[in-house]
Amino acid sequence: MAVAFPWHIMKLSKVQRLYDACDLVFSSPAQAAPSLAEIEWLRQLLDGIEAADVGIDDGEKSSSSSSDDELSPKSAARLLPALAFERITYVHIHQCDDFSMGVFCFPAGAALPLHDHPEMVVLSKLLYGTVRKRSYDWVAAAPPRSGERKRNTNTPSPSSRC
């Protein structure tokens, strides 16, 4: 679902455009889960966001994609320095019943504990630095093969009964 925003929407900040798109996709009562096309649209918007767009100075020079956004913070004095984070910090952007937006800021070497996001669509973007991610899937027990019955291990087999 590629949507071309009108010119007045394009003047909004990148974060506002992402919010508006999330509101459209996740607040829709028509379907329970977003389509792959909608996820791709959100991913493209997320790919365009840089650290400065959420108020963080990553120590890099601003690229042209941030400087062409009129409402993007341009002054380094208004940005949080990335190296100042001494513990994992969550910067809240938005939360409602349908979706939430926020930024996790990690100091070097920090790790989140193993956790789950049941019944959620999670889109993530690394704004600066490097990350190592591990993902796991729940393993369901294989169904018994046809003709095979599940044996109770607490009951002796017929051949060993007295």
N, C-alpha and C positions, 0 to 999 in steps of 0.2 A: 504494500500500500504506500506508494510514493506520493506524498502530498506536497504540493508547492504552496508555501505560505504566501499570502499577499504581501506587498511591499511594506505595509505598516506593521505587519507581524515580524518581518525580517529586521526591523529596527530594534526589536526587543533584545534583551540579553540572551546569550546562549542558554543559560540556566532557565530563564523564563520560557524560551521555546521548548526546552525539554520538558518542563513542567506541563505546559499546555498540551503537548503530545501525550504525555503520560495520563493526564486528566481525560483526554479523548479516548485513549485506548483502554485504560483500566476502569474508568467510571461508566463504561457502556453497559447497560443492562442486557443488551442483546446476546452476549455470549459470555461464557464462564472464563475462558482462557483466550489470550490474544492469539491471533493468527501468526504464522511465520513471517508474513509480509509486514505485519505491525511490529513484530520484534526487530526485524531488519531495519525498519524506519527508525525505531528508538535507538538501535545500535549506531546507526549513521549519525544521529544527533549527538549521542554520547561521545562518539569518536571525535567530534569537533570541539569538545570541551577540554580546556587546558587548566592547569593549576590556578593561574591568575583569574580565570573566570569564576572560581569559587573563593577567591580572596586569599590565595596562598602563593607566596613567592618561592618558587622551586630553585632559585639561584641561576636559572637559565635566562638568556635574553628572550624577550617576548617575540614570538613568531608573527608573521604577517596575519595569520588567521585570528589572533587575539586583537591585534592593533586595529583591524578593520571593524571591530565590533564597538560601536559608539558607547555603549553602556558598560563595556568591560573595564574593570579597574586597571588603570594604566600607571598610576603612581605607586612606586614600590613602597612609599611611606604608608600606604593604606593596606598593604598586604601582610599577612602573617608569615613570618619566615619559617620555611619548612624545617630547618635544622633546630628550631626552638622547641619542638615537641619532644618532651622527655618521657612521656608515657602515651599509650594509645588514647587518642582523643577523638570523640565523635562530634562533628559539627553538623547540627540539625538544620536542614533546609525546609522540609515540609513533611507533614504526616496527616493523613486522613484515613477513613475506613477503607479506601480503595488502593492506596499506594503510599509509600514514603520515599523521601529523598534525603540523602545525607552523605557526608564525607568522613571517612576514617583516616586519621593522620597517625602514622606509625613512626616511632623513632627507629633507628637502624637496629636490626636484630630482633625486633619485637615479633610476637606471634599471637594469633587468636587461638583459643582452645577449639577443639573439634566441636562443631555444632551443626544443626540441621535447619533447613528452611522449608518445613512441610507446607504443601499447598501454596507455594509462592513462586513467582517468577523473579529471579534476581539478575539484574544487569550490573556489571561492575566494570570499572575502568581504572587502570593504573595511571595516575597523573604525573608522578615523578618517581625515580628510584627503580628498584627491581623487586620482584616478588617471586616466591616459590609457593605454589598452590598444590594441595593434594585434595582430590575428590574421591568420594566413596559412594557406592550404591548399596542399598540393602539387598541381601541375597535371600530369596524366598526358597523354602524347601521344595525340592523337586516332587511333583506328584507321583504317587506309586505307579509302577508300570502295570499295565493291564494283566489281570490274573494273579497279581502279587498282592498279598494282604500284609498290612503292617503288623508286625509281631510285637507283643508286649514283652519287654525284656525282663519284667519282674516275674513272669510266669514261666516255669520250666517247660522246655520243649516236650512234646508227647513221648519221645524216646527216653527221657530222663525221669519220668514220673515213677513213683514207687507204688 
